[in-house]
């Protein structure tokens, strides 16, 4: 559900940039569709850059959680 909200928010922000800058579009530089696509894509990428992801963890931190028990042995 969060992915959907992020996608909608990114699309909304990108389209607002398109509407605000519609006067800057030039026919001789490319198609209108590609111009919109580029603005919306870059807007979404900028939004992703602002999200703070937790630092990656080392595998050694999870070592104690790994067990050597074989769950298939109980099926024998």
PyMOL commands that set and color helices and strands:
alter all, ss='L'
color gray80, all
select helices_A, chain A and resi 2-20+22-24+27-29+32-50+59-65+73-75
alter helices_A, ss='H'
color red, helices_A
deselect
rebuild
show_as cartoon
